[in-house]
Every structure is written in structure tokens, then in C-alpha cells.
Amino acid sequence: MFPKPQNFYRPCHVRRGFNLVELLIALAITATLLTATIVALNASFMAYQATTEVSSTHAIGRLTMHRLMAMIRISDDFEPKPDNPLDSVKTSDYMQFRNPNGEVIEVRWDEDSETLFVSVDYGTEYALLEGVKPQYDSGGDPIPPFTLVYERGMHLYRATVDLLVQPDDNMSMTLDGNNVETIRLVASAMPRTATY
């Protein structure tokens, strides 16, 4: 018997694409990965924004407090004085003093605009620090930002400035969320005349 002739033609396989179920699974996986990436990116952006706002406000607040304390140390003739001469502590929303050049400097906190203003010789007020929030004690009573302690009659012994500042949101975007972190700045200084 003769061997059978071999068929040199093999059936070609039909190439198929994805069926509908495979395509839907691939789309679901891609959508999940993209969603996870966007959530991570949003969290990273919010952390960057919050850190930038806090560090910027902290630097500006510290510079403001340092300048105020320097002016208090070299000045005299402070206001307001206690209503009763027997009292030694006066708390207020403003503070006035006379610098070595004879100019009257007034630093005033305005609760409505949440801004700390400064003026020279009762002239135009300039914003010194914005975002200064009101503070309240445990009973719900407001705490004024300036505390002046007098002794030896009506001579200022020490001035304390206590501010609660909310970071400035200069680059607000819809992705950043609501961060309400505040910074408390407290500093105290004595006039040089009180140390001698």
C-alpha cells in the first residue's frame, strides 16, 4: 500500500478580538486604577496646599509679632490704661504707644474684618495681619488680643499679644477642600524703661 499523501494545508486559525465581557472587564479595571490615581493626586495636592498656607502664615505672623515686640521694647506712654488706678491689668482690642521719634503708633484688631491694623499719628490705617480670629474663654466670653500689665502707678510693666490666625488661602481651588487649621501666636515684651 501506498502511504497517504500528506495535506500540506493546515486550517488557518481565525483571529478574534475581545468579546464584550472581556472589554467591560478591561474598562472596569482601567476605571478603578484611574480613580485611585486621582484620589491619591487629590490627597497630595491638599497636603501640599495646607502645608504651604500654614508655613506662609506662620512666617508672616512671627515676623509681625517680632516687629510688635521690638516696638514695645523701645516705646513709652502706652494706652489704654486701666479704668481704675488700683487695677494693674488692662485687656483691649487696641494698643497705643509713642515710639522714640515721638510718633503715636496704634495697633488695632477689628473683629468684623478679622484684621490687625496699624496707624501712625492717627493717620491712615494699614492692614498688618489678616485672618485674625476671635478667641473665647471656657465661659464663651471673648478674649481681647492685647493684655497690658501696669505697675508703679501707670507705667507699663509688660505687654502681651495673643493672636489666633487662620492661614491665608491665596491659591484656593475646587480640589483643595476645607482646612480650618489655625495658628496661635503669643508673645510678651517689657519696655526698656520697666527693666531699669
SEKOLLO-763700 format. One record per residue: chain; x, y, z of N, C-alpha, C, O in turn. Coordinates in Angstrom, 3 decimals. Layout:
BEGIN
LOBA  c       npx       npy       npz      capx      capy      capz       cpx       cpy       cpz       opx       opy       opz
LOBA  A         X         Y         Z         X         Y         Z         X         Y         Z         X         Y         Z
...
This chain:
BEGIN
LOBA  c       npx       npy       npz      capx      capy      capz       cpx       cpy       cpz       opx       opy       opz
LOBA  A     0.791    -1.169     0.000     0.000     0.000     0.000     0.843     1.246     0.000     1.942     1.328     0.549
LOBA  A     0.269     2.160    -0.627     0.973     3.436    -0.727     0.588     4.322     0.453    -0.556     4.334     0.909
LOBA  A     1.588     5.062     0.928     1.251     5.985     2.020     0.304     7.073     1.513     0.304     7.471     0.348
LOBA  A    -0.493     7.516     2.465    -1.433     8.581     2.114    -0.681     9.875     1.865     0.285    10.181     2.565
LOBA  A    -1.097    10.599     0.920    -0.428    11.880     0.719    -0.772    12.831     1.869    -1.920    12.922     2.304
LOBA  A     0.250    13.529     2.341     0.054    14.456     3.461    -0.533    15.764     2.950    -0.193    16.276     1.884
LOBA  A    -1.422    16.259     3.769    -2.059    17.519     3.415    -1.175    18.658     3.920    -0.998    18.841     5.124
LOBA  A    -0.647    19.389     3.009     0.247    20.486     3.390    -0.522    21.751     3.767     0.081    22.743     4.177
LOBA  A    -1.791    21.724     3.637    -2.601    22.883     4.000    -3.227    22.647     5.362    -4.028    21.730     5.544
LOBA  A    -2.855    23.476     6.303    -3.438    23.387     7.638    -4.552    24.413     7.733    -4.480    25.488     7.139
LOBA  A    -5.558    24.074     8.471    -6.608    25.076     8.591    -6.089    26.305     9.329    -5.466    26.165    10.381
LOBA  A    -6.321    27.462     8.821    -5.848    28.686     9.486    -6.805    29.031    10.620    -8.024    28.895    10.512
LOBA  A    -6.204    29.478    11.699    -6.995    29.850    12.874    -7.578    31.247    12.671    -6.906    32.137    12.151
LOBA  A    -8.754    31.420    13.059    -9.417    32.716    12.916    -8.997    33.583    14.094    -9.153    33.191    15.250
LOBA  A    -8.472    34.747    13.798    -8.096    35.675    14.873    -9.338    36.395    15.328   -10.124    36.907    14.531
LOBA  A    -9.493    36.418    16.665   -10.668    37.058    17.229   -10.239    38.278    18.035    -9.101    38.322    18.504
LOBA  A   -11.103    39.261    18.210   -10.886    40.399    19.091   -11.452    40.080    20.464   -11.846    38.945    20.733
LOBA  A   -11.490    41.073    21.320   -12.091    40.870    22.643   -13.600    40.741    22.491   -14.229    41.426    21.684
LOBA  A   -14.152    39.852    23.281   -15.602    39.831    23.263   -16.112    40.910    24.220   -15.299    41.564    24.874
LOBA  A   -17.382    41.114    24.322   -17.969    42.211    25.082   -17.667    42.098    26.577   -17.421    43.116    27.223
LOBA  A   -17.680    40.917    27.128   -17.418    40.728    28.555   -15.967    41.084    28.880   -15.703    41.759    29.875
LOBA  A   -15.038    40.638    28.055   -13.619    40.955    28.286   -13.390    42.469    28.176   -12.625    43.040    28.953
LOBA  A   -14.038    43.099    27.233   -13.897    44.545    27.070   -14.439    45.297    28.288   -13.826    46.270    28.727
LOBA  A   -15.572    44.867    28.837   -16.130    45.514    30.020   -15.234    45.312    31.237   -15.078    46.227    32.046
LOBA  A   -14.649    44.139    31.378   -13.723    43.892    32.494   -12.496    44.795    32.375   -12.055    45.374    33.368
LOBA  A   -11.945    44.919    31.174   -10.776    45.788    30.968   -11.116    47.241    31.275   -10.309    47.948    31.879
LOBA  A   -12.289    47.693    30.871   -12.703    49.064    31.172   -12.900    49.277    32.674   -12.540    50.332    33.196
LOBA  A   -13.458    48.303    33.366   -13.651    48.424    34.816   -12.316    48.509    35.542   -12.164    49.314    36.461
LOBA  A   -11.347    47.690    35.143   -10.021    47.731    35.768    -9.352    49.074    35.510    -8.758    49.657    36.417
LOBA  A    -9.444    49.564    34.284    -8.843    50.868    33.948    -9.497    51.994    34.738    -8.807    52.886    35.232
LOBA  A   -10.823    51.960    34.861   -11.524    52.997    35.613   -11.138    52.968    37.085   -10.987    54.021    37.704
LOBA  A   -10.976    51.772    37.654   -10.570    51.654    39.060    -9.179    52.228    39.277    -8.950    52.953    40.245
LOBA  A    -8.251    51.910    38.384    -6.878    52.433    38.509    -6.842    53.955    38.358    -6.128    54.635    39.095
LOBA  A    -7.605    54.488    37.409    -7.639    55.943    37.235    -8.261    56.644    38.443    -7.795    57.706    38.856
LOBA  A    -9.304    56.054    39.003    -9.931    56.635    40.193    -8.954    56.647    41.360    -8.851    57.648    42.069
LOBA  A    -8.245    55.562    41.566    -7.258    55.500    42.659    -6.146    56.525    42.445    -5.682    57.138    43.406
LOBA  A    -5.717    56.717    41.212    -4.673    57.700    40.916    -5.162    59.117    41.190    -4.422    59.926    41.750
LOBA  A    -6.398    59.428    40.804    -6.940    60.776    41.035    -7.124    61.043    42.520    -6.862    62.154    42.982
LOBA  A    -7.572    60.038    43.282    -7.730    60.218    44.727    -6.372    60.478    45.380    -6.257    61.350    46.241
LOBA  A    -5.350    59.731    44.979    -4.012    59.942    45.537    -3.467    61.316    45.159    -2.844    61.987    45.981
LOBA  A    -3.698    61.731    43.929    -3.232    63.044    43.488    -3.944    64.160    44.249    -3.319    65.146    44.636
LOBA  A    -5.254    64.005    44.463    -6.020    64.998    45.210    -5.527    65.107    46.650    -5.377    66.213    47.171
LOBA  A    -5.274    63.976    47.295    -4.762    63.996    48.671    -3.391    64.661    48.730    -3.104    65.417    49.658
LOBA  A    -2.557    64.383    47.754    -1.232    65.003    47.711    -1.338    66.509    47.518    -0.615    67.271    48.160
LOBA  A    -2.233    66.941    46.638    -2.415    68.369    46.397    -2.941    69.072    47.643    -2.477    70.162    47.977
LOBA  A    -3.903    68.466    48.334    -4.455    69.074    49.548    -3.401    69.191    50.637    -3.344    70.204    51.334
LOBA  A    -2.562    68.164    50.796    -1.499    68.223    51.805    -0.496    69.321    51.464    -0.053    70.052    52.350
LOBA  A    -0.139    69.442    50.196     0.786    70.496    49.775     0.193    71.869    50.037     0.872    72.756    50.554
LOBA  A    -1.083    72.045    49.678    -1.753    73.336    49.861    -1.802    73.724    51.340    -1.484    74.857    51.702
LOBA  A    -2.203    72.774    52.189    -2.306    73.069    53.620    -0.945    73.417    54.201    -0.830    74.359    54.986
LOBA  A     0.084    72.672    53.826     1.432    72.935    54.339     1.931    74.304    53.889     2.535    75.034    54.675
LOBA  A     1.683    74.650    52.643     2.116    75.951    52.122     1.411    77.099    52.843     2.045    78.082    53.226
LOBA  A     0.102    76.968    53.023    -0.658    78.030    53.690    -0.200    78.213    55.129     0.006    79.339    55.580
LOBA  A    -0.040    77.110    55.850     0.342    77.197    57.261     1.741    77.773    57.405     1.962    78.646    58.244
LOBA  A     2.686    77.304    56.605     4.059    77.797    56.755     4.168    79.272    56.371     4.890    80.030    57.019
LOBA  A     3.456    79.682    55.322     3.484    81.086    54.917     2.869    81.985    55.991     3.441    83.016    56.346
LOBA  A     1.702    81.588    56.505     1.039    82.384    57.539     1.866    82.395    58.816     1.939    83.418    59.497
LOBA  A     2.485    81.278    59.144     3.313    81.213    60.351     4.507    82.158    60.236     4.847    82.849    61.196
LOBA  A     5.138    82.191    59.076     6.287    83.089    58.882     5.870    84.552    58.970     6.545    85.351    59.618
LOBA  A     4.759    84.909    58.321     4.281    86.293    58.361     3.855    86.669    59.783     4.152    87.768    60.251
LOBA  A     3.163    85.759    60.466     2.739    86.027    61.839     3.911    86.209    62.784     3.899    87.110    63.623
LOBA  A     4.918    85.369    62.657     6.107    85.502    63.522     6.833    86.812    63.254     7.300    87.464    64.188
LOBA  A     6.931    87.200    61.996     7.572    88.478    61.656     6.790    89.647    62.244     7.381    90.588    62.775
LOBA  A     5.463    89.590    62.151     4.608    90.641    62.717     4.791    90.724    64.230     4.957    91.815    64.776
LOBA  A     4.761    89.578    64.909     4.922    89.563    66.367     6.308    90.068    66.768     6.443    90.811    67.741
LOBA  A     7.325    89.671    66.028     8.684    90.122    66.341     8.784    91.643    66.224     9.394    92.297    67.069
LOBA  A     8.185    92.193    65.183     8.218    93.648    64.984     7.432    94.373    66.079     7.877    95.407    66.577
LOBA  A     6.269    93.838    66.455     5.487    94.448    67.533     6.263    94.440    68.850     6.290    95.442    69.565
LOBA  A     6.889    93.317    69.167     7.643    93.227    70.423     8.830    94.191    70.414     9.155    94.785    71.442
LOBA  A     9.472    94.345    69.265    10.590    95.297    69.174    10.110    96.723    69.394    10.786    97.512    70.055
LOBA  A     8.934    97.062    68.838     8.397    98.415    69.029     7.984    98.639    70.479     8.166    99.733    71.012
LOBA  A     7.434    97.619    71.117     7.039    97.763    72.527     8.264    97.995    73.398     8.213    98.804    74.325
LOBA  A     9.358    97.304    73.122    10.569    97.431    73.952    11.163    98.842    73.920    11.716    99.312    74.915
LOBA  A    11.046    99.511    72.774    11.706   100.819    72.658    10.744   101.991    72.857    11.159   103.145    72.749
LOBA  A     9.475   101.721    73.143     8.477   102.793    73.218     8.093   103.106    74.653     8.519   102.428    75.588
LOBA  A     7.274   104.153    74.816     6.736   104.509    76.127     5.361   105.148    75.947     4.852   105.230    74.829
LOBA  A     4.769   105.593    77.032     3.469   106.263    77.018     2.391   105.373    76.390     1.795   105.714    75.368
LOBA  A     2.163   104.240    77.023     1.242   103.231    76.489    -0.207   103.525    76.863    -0.491   104.087    77.921
LOBA  A    -1.096   103.142    75.991    -2.542   103.222    76.186    -3.137   101.894    75.712    -2.514   101.217    74.894
LOBA  A    -4.284   101.510    76.179    -5.137   102.127    77.188    -4.653   101.791    78.592    -4.027   100.758    78.828
LOBA  A    -4.954   102.668    79.486    -4.614   102.461    80.891    -5.847   101.897    81.605    -6.965   102.058    81.115
LOBA  A    -5.662   101.248    82.740    -6.829   100.720    83.471    -7.786   101.835    83.871    -7.371   102.955    84.169
LOBA  A    -9.074   101.508    83.872   -10.083   102.491    84.260    -9.940   102.863    85.734   -10.133   104.020    86.109
LOBA  A    -9.608   101.900    86.551    -9.402   102.114    87.975    -7.901   102.128    88.245    -7.215   101.167    87.897
LOBA  A    -7.365   103.195    88.859    -5.916   103.256    89.112    -5.414   102.126    90.008    -4.217   101.841    90.026
LOBA  A    -6.313   101.481    90.750    -5.884   100.379    91.604    -5.720    99.074    90.823    -5.078    98.139    91.302
LOBA  A    -6.295    99.009    89.634    -6.117    97.821    88.794    -4.762    97.875    88.108    -4.246    98.951    87.808
LOBA  A    -4.199    96.710    87.867    -2.895    96.676    87.196    -2.962    96.035    85.814    -1.985    96.104    85.068
LOBA  A    -4.080    95.414    85.450    -4.184    94.716    84.165    -5.303    95.334    83.337    -6.403    95.576    83.834
LOBA  A    -5.003    95.582    82.073    -5.996    96.109    81.138    -5.948    95.263    79.866    -4.894    95.127    79.244
LOBA  A    -7.096    94.695    79.482    -7.188    93.974    78.217    -7.964    94.833    77.233    -8.884    95.558    77.612
LOBA  A    -7.577    94.742    75.954    -8.176    95.646    74.974    -8.036    95.072    73.567    -7.265    94.145    73.320
LOBA  A    -8.819    95.663    72.650    -8.710    95.328    71.229    -7.715    96.243    70.518    -7.466    96.077    69.324
LOBA  A    -7.151    97.197    71.236    -6.168    98.089    70.621    -5.070    98.399    71.634    -5.211    98.159    72.833
LOBA  A    -3.974    98.939    71.110    -2.856    99.363    71.949    -2.187   100.552    71.264    -1.946   100.532    70.057
LOBA  A    -1.892   101.583    72.049    -1.190   102.759    71.534     0.101   102.951    72.307     0.187   102.625    73.491
LOBA  A     1.093   103.479    71.631     2.353   103.826    72.297     3.084   104.866    71.456     2.812   105.053    70.270
LOBA  A     4.033   105.540    72.128     4.819   106.579    71.460     6.224   106.026    71.223     6.905   105.610    72.160
LOBA  A     6.649   106.029    69.949     7.981   105.500    69.634     9.050   106.554    69.906     8.699   107.698    70.197
LOBA  A    10.332   106.223    69.825    11.394   107.202    70.127    11.375   108.449    69.243    11.925   109.481    69.627
LOBA  A    10.755   108.370    68.070    10.657   109.542    67.193     9.500   110.457    67.575     9.296   111.493    66.941
LOBA  A     8.744   110.086    68.600     7.615   110.898    69.035     6.320   110.596    68.302     5.313   111.262    68.544
LOBA  A     6.318   109.613    67.414     5.102   109.260    66.681     4.226   108.344    67.538     4.720   107.476    68.256
LOBA  A     2.915   108.562    67.441     1.972   107.704    68.160     1.583   106.553    67.237     1.010   106.765    66.168
LOBA  A     1.900   105.348    67.658     1.580   104.142    66.894     0.358   103.503    67.539     0.313   103.319    68.756
LOBA  A    -0.630   103.166    66.720    -1.796   102.440    67.224    -1.918   101.130    66.464    -1.911   101.105    65.234
LOBA  A    -2.030   100.040    67.220    -2.273    98.717    66.653    -3.667    98.323    67.121    -3.939    98.285    68.321
LOBA  A    -4.550    98.030    66.167    -5.953    97.769    66.496    -6.422    96.525    65.775    -6.141    96.320    64.594
LOBA  A    -7.161    95.679    66.532    -7.764    94.494    65.926    -9.230    94.773    65.647    -9.976    95.181    66.538
LOBA  A    -9.639    94.550    64.400   -11.033    94.730    64.004   -11.664    93.346    63.852   -11.282    92.569    62.977
LOBA  A   -12.636    93.049    64.718   -13.251    91.722    64.722   -14.057    91.464    63.459   -14.081    90.335    62.968
LOBA  A   -14.719    92.484    62.921   -15.570    92.290    61.744   -14.760    91.853    60.519   -15.152    90.927    59.809
LOBA  A   -13.646    92.514    60.280   -12.817    92.164    59.120   -11.735    91.152    59.471   -11.010    90.689    58.590
LOBA  A   -11.619    90.802    60.757   -10.607    89.856    61.253    -9.208    90.270    60.798    -8.429    89.464    60.291
LOBA  A    -8.920    91.557    60.999    -7.652    92.127    60.549    -7.011    92.931    61.671    -7.694    93.601    62.445
LOBA  A    -5.698    92.853    61.745    -4.915    93.670    62.671    -4.413    94.873    61.876    -3.694    94.719    60.889
LOBA  A    -4.800    96.076    62.318    -4.435    97.306    61.622    -3.382    98.066    62.415    -3.278    97.920    63.633
LOBA  A    -2.598    98.882    61.706    -1.637    99.774    62.339    -1.775   101.148    61.706    -2.004   101.273    60.503
LOBA  A    -1.629   102.188    62.543    -1.647   103.559    62.038    -0.591   104.364    62.785    -0.220   104.038    63.913
LOBA  A    -0.119   105.414    62.139     0.899   106.297    62.714     0.307   107.688    62.832    -0.210   108.243    61.862
LOBA  A     0.389   108.253    64.050    -0.124   109.600    64.321    -1.576   109.764    63.874    -1.941   110.775    63.273
LOBA  A    -2.389   108.769    64.170    -3.825   108.785    63.894    -4.136   108.986    62.412    -5.193   109.508    62.059
LOBA  A    -3.218   108.572    61.555    -3.414   108.706    60.105    -4.099   107.478    59.523    -4.878   106.801    60.193
LOBA  A    -3.795   107.213    58.279    -4.397   106.093    57.563    -4.007   104.765    58.196    -2.852   104.547    58.562
LOBA  A    -5.000   103.879    58.318    -4.737   102.547    58.858    -4.300   101.610    57.738    -4.832   101.646    56.629
LOBA  A    -3.324   100.777    58.057    -2.843    99.780    57.116    -3.024    98.398    57.729    -2.839    98.214    58.932
LOBA  A    -3.387    97.430    56.894    -3.548    96.055    57.377    -2.181    95.481    57.695    -1.295    95.430    56.841
LOBA  A    -2.026    95.052    58.932    -0.768    94.461    59.371    -0.815    92.944    59.261     0.171    92.319    58.869
LOBA  A    -1.954    92.345    59.605    -2.098    90.893    59.558    -3.574    90.563    59.376    -4.421    91.062    60.117
LOBA  A    -3.878    89.729    58.397    -5.269    89.351    58.125    -5.545    87.945    58.626    -4.626    87.155    58.842
LOBA  A    -6.818    87.644    58.808    -7.209    86.307    59.254    -7.105    86.101    60.752    -7.027    84.964    61.215
LOBA  A    -7.104    87.209    61.536    -7.004    87.111    62.995    -8.398    86.825    63.556    -9.282    87.681    63.523
LOBA  A    -8.574    85.625    64.062    -9.880    85.151    64.531   -10.107    85.537    65.988    -9.153    85.714    66.745
LOBA  A   -11.373    85.667    66.378   -11.665    85.929    67.794   -11.393    84.683    68.637   -11.519    83.552    68.166
LOBA  A   -11.019    84.918    69.889   -10.787    83.828    70.835   -11.790    83.956    71.973   -12.216    85.056    72.324
LOBA  A   -12.156    82.817    72.539   -13.127    82.797    73.629   -12.594    81.941    74.769   -11.923    80.934    74.548
LOBA  A   -12.907    82.363    75.997   -12.508    81.557    77.146   -13.502    80.420    77.344   -14.429    80.256    76.550
LOBA  A   -13.312    79.635    78.399   -14.162    78.461    78.624   -15.620    78.841    78.882   -16.514    78.022    78.671
LOBA  A   -15.872    80.065    79.334   -17.240    80.524    79.567   -17.891    81.126    78.340   -19.055    81.523    78.394
LOBA  A   -17.158    81.203    77.222   -17.703    81.770    75.998   -17.520    83.264    75.871   -18.035    83.873    74.934
LOBA  A   -16.781    83.876    76.815   -16.526    85.318    76.746   -15.333    85.585    75.828   -14.377    84.809    75.818
LOBA  A   -15.379    86.682    75.054   -14.261    86.975    74.147   -12.990    87.342    74.910   -13.041    87.958    75.975
LOBA  A   -11.860    86.952    74.343   -10.546    87.287    74.910    -9.904    88.334    74.005    -9.575    88.021    72.860
LOBA  A    -9.714    89.565    74.478    -9.061    90.582    73.645    -7.609    90.198    73.365    -6.987    89.523    74.186
LOBA  A    -7.067    90.608    72.243    -5.714    90.191    71.873    -4.586    90.902    72.625    -3.456    90.413    72.633
LOBA  A    -4.869    92.047    73.257    -3.810    92.798    73.940    -4.054    92.798    75.443    -5.152    93.115    75.901
LOBA  A    -3.030    92.443    76.202    -3.083    92.498    77.669    -1.924    93.363    78.138    -0.761    93.052    77.882
LOBA  A    -2.249    94.440    78.821    -1.239    95.374    79.322    -1.215    95.288    80.846    -2.243    95.440    81.504
LOBA  A    -0.035    95.043    81.390     0.139    94.942    82.842     0.936    96.161    83.296     2.055    96.399    82.840
LOBA  A     0.326    96.935    84.217     0.954    98.163    84.703     1.433    97.970    86.133     0.896    97.153    86.881
LOBA  A     2.444    98.728    86.496     2.896    98.779    87.886     3.512   100.147    88.146     3.724   100.931    87.221
LOBA  A     3.792   100.420    89.396     4.342   101.723    89.807     3.498   102.858    89.250     3.989   103.724    88.526
LOBA  A     2.257   102.835    89.592     1.368   103.865    89.075     0.835   103.447    87.724     0.170   102.417    87.611
LOBA  A     1.114   104.223    86.706     0.573   103.949    85.380     1.673   103.624    84.372     1.524   103.912    83.184
LOBA  A     2.772   103.030    84.827     3.872   102.655    83.937     3.678   101.215    83.474     3.399   100.324    84.276
LOBA  A     3.829   101.006    82.193     3.640    99.656    81.650     4.799    98.772    82.095     5.968    99.127    81.947
LOBA  A     4.443    97.609    82.646     5.445    96.630    83.037     5.638    95.593    81.931     6.768    95.239    81.594
LOBA  A     4.531    95.111    81.370     4.619    94.086    80.339     3.388    94.167    79.433     2.278    94.434    79.891
LOBA  A     3.610    93.932    78.144     2.515    93.855    77.168     2.543    92.475    76.525     3.592    91.996    76.093
LOBA  A     1.375    91.846    76.468     1.254    90.523    75.855     0.286    90.617    74.689    -0.793    91.199    74.800
LOBA  A     0.690    90.038    73.575    -0.143    89.990    72.379    -0.465    88.519    72.120     0.436    87.688    72.008
LOBA  A    -1.766    88.205    72.026    -2.239    86.835    71.846    -3.177    86.812    70.648    -4.294    87.323    70.717
LOBA  A    -2.717    86.214    69.540    -3.489    86.213    68.302    -3.764    84.788    67.834    -2.918    83.904    67.967
LOBA  A    -4.945    84.582    67.292    -5.323    83.314    66.683    -5.523    83.584    65.201    -6.466    84.275    64.815
LOBA  A    -4.634    83.038    64.364    -4.608    83.377    62.948    -4.980    82.157    62.109    -4.467    81.058    62.319
LOBA  A    -5.880    82.377    61.159    -6.221    81.314    60.207    -5.338    81.496    58.975    -5.218    82.607    58.458
LOBA  A    -4.716    80.405    58.497    -3.852    80.524    57.312    -4.580    81.130    56.133    -5.766    80.880    55.917
LOBA  A    -3.855    81.926    55.376    -4.400    82.630    54.224    -4.476    81.669    53.048    -3.511    80.965    52.752
LOBA  A    -5.626    81.638    52.377    -5.835    80.750    51.238    -5.780    81.568    49.959    -6.816    81.930    49.403
LOBA  A    -4.557    81.863    49.487    -4.403    82.685    48.292    -4.606    81.900    47.009    -4.957    82.485    45.985
LOBA  A    -4.392    80.576    47.036    -4.488    79.802    45.813    -5.603    78.781    45.924    -5.410    77.604    45.620
LOBA  A    -6.759    79.228    46.357    -7.890    78.336    46.545    -8.350    77.763    45.210    -8.484    78.480    44.218
LOBA  A    -8.586    76.461    45.210    -9.100    75.787    44.029   -10.197    74.837    44.483   -10.367    74.603    45.680
LOBA  A   -10.925    74.301    43.548   -12.035    73.421    43.905   -11.547    72.104    44.480   -12.329    71.405    45.126
LOBA  A   -10.309    71.739    44.276    -9.806    70.457    44.767    -9.317    70.508    46.203    -9.137    69.462    46.826
LOBA  A    -9.097    71.710    46.749    -8.337    71.794    47.992    -9.111    71.432    49.246    -8.475    71.126    50.254
LOBA  A   -10.413    71.444    49.258   -11.165    71.056    50.451   -11.212    72.185    51.461   -10.840    73.318    51.155
LOBA  A   -11.672    71.872    52.674   -11.823    72.866    53.732   -10.883    72.552    54.878   -11.182    71.690    55.704
LOBA  A    -9.763    73.233    54.941    -8.839    73.094    56.055    -9.020    74.308    56.955    -8.861    75.443    56.506
LOBA  A    -9.354    74.074    58.235    -9.645    75.165    59.138    -8.599    75.212    60.253    -8.908    75.617    61.374
LOBA  A    -7.407    74.815    59.965    -6.353    74.827    60.968    -5.965    76.265    61.286    -5.829    77.088    60.381
LOBA  A    -5.787    76.570    62.570    -5.398    77.920    62.976    -4.058    77.877    63.690    -3.621    76.835    64.177
LOBA  A    -3.423    79.032    63.738    -2.121    79.173    64.386    -2.280    80.168    65.523    -2.821    81.256    65.330
LOBA  A    -1.813    79.800    66.700    -1.871    80.731    67.840    -0.495    81.333    68.045     0.495    80.620    68.209
LOBA  A    -0.448    82.652    68.033     0.797    83.398    68.217     0.687    84.187    69.520    -0.207    85.020    69.676
LOBA  A     1.593    83.922    70.443     1.605    84.622    71.728     3.018    85.134    71.968     3.993    84.394    71.837
LOBA  A     3.113    86.401    72.317     4.416    86.994    72.644     4.225    88.058    73.712     3.165    88.675    73.816
LOBA  A     5.266    88.259    74.498     5.221    89.224    75.567     6.527    90.004    75.583     7.592    89.452    75.307
LOBA  A     6.441    91.297    75.909     7.647    92.124    75.946     7.504    93.192    77.024     6.401    93.595    77.393
LOBA  A     8.647    93.630    77.510     8.698    94.700    78.520     9.367    95.920    77.888    10.355    95.784    77.167
LOBA  A     8.837    97.099    78.155     9.550    98.297    77.704    10.888    98.402    78.449    11.011    97.972    79.596
LOBA  A    11.866    98.974    77.783    13.179    99.101    78.425    13.143    99.935    79.685    13.931    99.724    80.607
LOBA  A    12.215   100.893    79.721    12.107   101.728    80.927    11.672   100.919    82.132    11.974   101.298    83.264
LOBA  A    10.956    99.792    81.918    10.489    98.963    83.028    11.598    98.049    83.546    11.496    97.540    84.662
LOBA  A    12.641    97.831    82.773    13.703    96.919    83.204    14.768    97.623    84.025    15.587    96.959    84.661
LOBA  A    14.781    98.944    84.027    15.813    99.687    84.779    15.243   100.265    86.047    15.960   100.919    86.804
